[in-house]
Amino acid sequence: MSDEVFEKISLKKVFSASWSYLKNNWRLMGIFALANYILMATGVYVLGGTEHPLFLLLLVVMYIFWGYFFRFYFGKKPYLLFKPFVRSLTPSVKVVFATVVVVFGVLLLPYIPLLLGIISETEMQSYVDEYLFFLQKYMQDSHLLDIVLNLALVLIMPLILYRPLLAWVAALMGRRGSLRVAWSKTKGNYWQFVLMALVMNVPLILLNYIAEISCFWEGISLPLSSLLLVYYNLVIAQVYEFFYLRD
């Protein structure tokens, strides 16, 4: 049996410290929230979504924006510096790769019986059609299943998002942006990350749901989401401080 003891992060302290920072620096954080809203609104209302050819350029701008945010928070001048941003691409690519693997795995689910020899190729088309019908009826039209899927996503977020995100912040700060280091520093805190993901996801899910059923809320859900994202990134900054800046 291992006698290794891991220090647990206090989410109460993290969320409280992030809220205090937001209140004490509300003008600056308001500017970041406004800038983030403009970027989000550009993607939703101007470009009309991910299919627009300029959407990739918008993602690049948002990447630089949030990198600037973290360097500003930690006082790393100059806030825009080429080398740290390039270095931070390594953990970013790994985050994207892990996400793509998960999504690709979900898309491959209907083909598993074929690969295992359970059904024949002639039966495959009917099987896939039934699976696509399931996706349409239950994953898009059922809010209950949406909630279940989001809860399942919460369970894997510590693995594919939050720990790699700490490696990304470390690279932005000029440290080693290693996923192995991020895993080592945060070991023993999986359920803390799960709870953090749950707390951070629920308000965004509720805002999205209310916007779908209310024309009034549709116009203000995006600004509120933008403000929430600023606060959540302050939470990430606090988590980074706990695991990386104690030594």
N, C-alpha and C positions, 0 to 999 in steps of 0.2 A: 504493500500500500504506500502511495506517495504522501510524503509529509509537506509537500509544497503548498504554500498558502498564497492565495491571490487576493489582492486588495479590491474590494467591491466599490464601485462608484455609487454615490448617492444621487439618484435622479431628482430627489426633492431639492437638494442644494443646487444642482445643475440648472433646473428649470427656474428656480428662484433667482439665481445669479444672472441668468439670461434676461429675465423679466426686469430686474433692477437696472441692468445695463441699458435695456431698451427705454425704460422710463427716464433714466438720467441723461440719455443721449437721443432723446426723441426727435430732435430736429434733424440730426444727421441720419438717423435710421429712417426717418420719414422720407428723406431725399433718396435713400437707397430703395425704399419701398416704391416710391413714385417711379424711379428709373426702371425697376423690375417690372412694374405694372405696364409701362410703355412698351417694354420688350415683349411681355406676354400678350398684350393687346395687339401688337403688330403681328404676332404669329397667328392669333385667333381671328381678328377682324380684317386685317389688311391682306395677309398672305392666305388666310383661309385654311390653314392647317399644314400638315407635314408634306403634302403632295406638291406644294409650290416649289419651283426650282431654287428660290432664294431662301428657303427655310433652313438649309444647311448653313448658309452664311449667318443667319440669325442665331443658330446654335453656337457658332464660333464666337459671336459677340457676347452671348450670354455666358459662355465659358470664361471669357476674359473678364466680364463684369463680376462674376462671383470670385474669381481669383483675386481681383482687385479688392473685393470686399474683405476677404480673409487677410490679405496683406495689410490693408488699412486697419483692421481690428487689432492685429498684433504689432502695429507700428513698424512694419518692414518697409523702410524707404530705400529707393523709390518704389512706389506702390505698383507701378507698371515696369517690370523688368523682364527682358526677353528670356534669359537663361532659366529662371525658376519656372516660368510658364511652360517652356519646352520640356523641362525635366518632369513636370507634373503630368505630362501626356502619358507616361508609362503606366502609372496606376490607373489613370482614366481609361485607357484602352482595356486594361484588365477588367475594370468594372463593366464596361460595355460588353466585353466578351462573355463574362459570366451571365449577364442579363440575356444576351442573345442565346446562350446555351439553354437557359431555363425556358425561354419562349419557344425555341426550336423543339425542345423536348415535349412541350404541350402540343405543338402542331403535329409531332410524329406519333402521338398516342394512338390514332386510329390504325396506324400501319403495324403496330406491334403484333396483332394476331397473324398478319400475313408473314412477318419476319419469323415468327415462331412456328409457322406451318399449320396454324389452327384453322385458317380459312384459305380458300383458293383465290387465284387472281381474278377469276370470273365473279366471285362473290364480293371482291374488294370494292368495286364501284358502288354497289348498293350500300355497303357498310360505311364507306366514306360519306355518301349522301346523307345517311342517317346521322352521322357524327356532325356534319355541317348544319343539319337541321337542329340538332341539339345545341350547337353553339349559338345559332340564331335565336332559338326560342327561349333557352334557359340562361345563357351567359349574357345576352344583350337585353332581353326583355324581362328577366327576373331580377328584381333588386335583392331578393333574399340570397340568390346564388352569387350575386356581385359581392355581397357582404362576406359570404363564406370564402370566396376566392381572395378577397382582400385580407382576410384573417390568415389565410394560408400564405399569402405574400409576406405578411408581417413576420412569420416564422423563419423565412429565408432571408429577410432584409439584413440581419446582422452579418450574414455570410457574403452576400453579393453587393451590398451597398455601404453600410455604416463602417465596418472595419476598413474596407478599401478606401472609403472617403477620408478616413484619418490619414492613410498613407498619402493621399493626394494633397491634403493640407500640409503634411510634413514636407513634401517636395516643394510646395509653394514657399515654405519658410526656409528653404535652403538645406533641409535635412535629407536623409536618405528616405526616399519614397518607396520603401519596401513593404509588400504585403505581409511577408514573413515577420517583419518587425512589428507591424500593426497587430497581427494575430498574437504575437508573444506578449505585447504590452497589455492587450485587452483580455487575455486568457482568464477564464473563470467568470466572465461577465455576460455570457450569452443571454440569459434571461433578463438582465438589465437592459440590453439592447432591444430585446423583443418588446418589453414594456415601453421603452422609449419610442419605438416604431409605432406601437399601438396608440399611444397618446398623441403622436404627431400626425398619424394618418386619419384618425376618426374625424377631427374637425374639417379636414379637406374633403373627405367623403361626404359629410353632411352638407357642406357648402355646395358641392357638385349636385347632390340629390335635390336640394331645395331649389337650386337654379333651374333644374329640369322641370319642376312643377310650378314655378312661380316666375312670371315675367318681371315682376319687381325685383326679385332677388337675383335674376340673371344679370342685371346691370351692375350690381354691387358685389357679386360673388368673386369676380376677378380681382378687384382692389383688395378685398379682405384676404383672399388667397395670397396675394403678393405680400401683404403685411405679415401674414403667418409664415411665409417662406423666409422672410428676413429674420423673424424670431427663431425659427427652427435652425437657421444657419448660425445664429448666436449660440444655440444649444450645442451644435456640433463643435463650435469654437471652444466652448466650456469643456466639452468631453475631451477634446484634443489637449487642452491645458492640463487636465487631470492625468492623462496617461503619458504625455510627452514632456511636460515642463516641470515635473516634480523633481527630476534628477538633474 
